[in-house]
Amino acid sequence: MRRTAIYVRQSVERPDSVSLETQETLCRSELLPDTAVTVYRDAGYSGKNTERPALKTLMQDICADEIEAVLVYKLDRISRNLADFTQLLRVFEKHHVEFRSHSERFETASPLGQAMQSLLMVFAQLERETISGRVRDAALARAKQGFDTGGAPPAGFQRIPTTICGTHTQMLAPDSYAPLIVNGFSAYLKAEGSLSVVSRYWNDAGFRTRRGGTWLPHTVCRVLRNPVYVQANAEVYAYLSANGAALCIPEPLPPNHGVYLYADRRINHSRFTDLHGVYAICAPHLGLIAPEIWLGCQNKLTASRQIRTQGSGQKTWLSGRIFCMRCGSAMTAVRGRNTDYLICGGKKRRICDGAGAVWRVHTAEELVGELLSQQLPDLFASATEHSQTAENPALQALILRRGALLRQLADPNGGELSLLTEAAEKLTAQIAALRAASAVSAVSANLTMPNWARCNPAQKKTIAHILLRCVIADSNTLHVFLA
């Protein structure tokens, strides 16, 4: 025998909110006394998605054809997302389940009722997004003023009470492990220093991560990258700005303060290597690491990362340059039964909804390689022209000059912004040209133009990283973008 389901939900219990018991009572008033009823309760769950245990149980019972009608107190109790609500209605219709709302007084039995439901759901979703926007704006405003942004304190710090703009809040202060953090930065910057050396040093000293685990190279890297530890000056802020961060710093800049990085949670990328959409905010606490040591660690980490991304090209020299058009994830080479394939990495993380980007490795390499081989003469001519002046001291001098310009850009009295920006862009182009010349020299030691067909995979990968910005793959086309 099929029964009627009453679904009730409450995100947060507040004095002005309708309790689960009240919702159930109002819904029962719509039914005859002898109606078979099952109540599904979700307490403390948002309506922004369908990840709710009672709702999942309800949908399982509907798919088992045990429910004939679903009754809610108000439309937004079952969902505040139009796409989710539409999907729920499709399941209801497939299993001949009637949907009714106590407050809105309509049902799904008529086309007019279905149209009214869709209209009300649009406004329910608008209300949720409006509230979310206000919360994000308020959080950003607090972060810009230096208020604590929540979450666990970084390793080597603890929180202490403080007052900012007359409001009681918290700020970071060194804890007993702060000296180990300082020594870790210095140890990494030494010639023999590495992430593994620092992780062993911290583990041997009994220092543990915030979750109580041992230190690994990638967790050490995140600590070394974090500007919360630096005694920030204009050069540090220039570095963060060059990596895409928007600066929120007072005038004049207080000396030796750390930096908060604040980003909208909807932004999904690495926080420390790509700072576009991230705010760099002058924090109220004092940093632990001198700016020259912190910047030295960033340069060493970046250089090490560039070496790693070159790779040996054992699976494919396209790695790191080819991405799925559907979801934007990097494509990875996997071994098939008879050949190697490039597949979307987003499928493993369940963020890509299909096999739209699957290519045989040799097919993709052949198509892209043919285009790169046509570009080699121009690249080699440019590299040969620069090779006579592409000495390492010249490259270092250009890098230092660009750093000085970036410091001027960060200084409000540094000079004309447009002229400084143009000069920095020209220096960046010259640095790229000198590095390209060095890379081609690595491919062909005698500065004779390399033959693409005879290059080994590692050489092809080096050339690809010079010539290719990226390759975007869909089901039947490779879209090649040259650098």
Sequence and secondary structure as in RCSB ss.txt:
>XXXX:A:sequence
MRRTAIYVRQSVERPDSVSLETQETLCRSELLPDTAVTVYRDAGYSGKNTERPALKTLMQDICADEIEAVLVYKL
DRISRNLADFTQLLRVFEKHHVEFRSHSERFETASPLGQAMQSLLMVFAQLERETISGRVRDAALARAKQGFDTG
GAPPAGFQRIPTTICGTHTQMLAPDSYAPLIVNGFSAYLKAEGSLSVVSRYWNDAGFRTRRGGTWLPHTVCRVLR
NPVYVQANAEVYAYLSANGAALCIPEPLPPNHGVYLYADRRINHSRFTDLHGVYAICAPHLGLIAPEIWLGCQNK
LTASRQIRTQGSGQKTWLSGRIFCMRCGSAMTAVRGRNTDYLICGGKKRRICDGAGAVWRVHTAEELVGELLSQQ
LPDLFASATEHSQTAENPALQALILRRGALLRQLADPNGGELSLLTEAAEKLTAQIAALRAASAVSAVSANLTMP
NWARCNPAQKKTIAHILLRCVIADSNTLHVFLA
>XXXX:A:secstr
  EEEEEEEESS  TTS  HHHHHHHHHTTS TT  EEEEEEES  SSSS  HHHHHHHHHHHTT EEEEEESSH
HHH S HHHHHHHHHHHHHTT EEEETTTTEESSSHHHHHHHHHHHHHHHHHHHHHHHHHHHHHHHHHHTT    
SS  TTEEEEEEEETTEEEEEEEE TTHHHHHHHHHHHHSTT  HHHHHHHHHHTT   TTS    HHHHHHHHH
 GGGB   HHHHHHHHHTT EEE  SS  TTEEEEEEE TT  S TTT  TTEEEEEEEEE SB HHHHHHHHHH
HHHHHHHHHH   SS TTTTTEEETTT  BEEEEE SSSEEEEEGGGTTT S SS SEEEHHHHHHHHHHHHHHH
HHHHHHHHHHHHTT  HHHHHHHHHHHHHHHHHHHSTTS  HHHHHHHHHHHHHHHHHHHHHHHHHHH TT    
 GGG  HHHHHHHHHHHEEEEEE SS EEEEE 
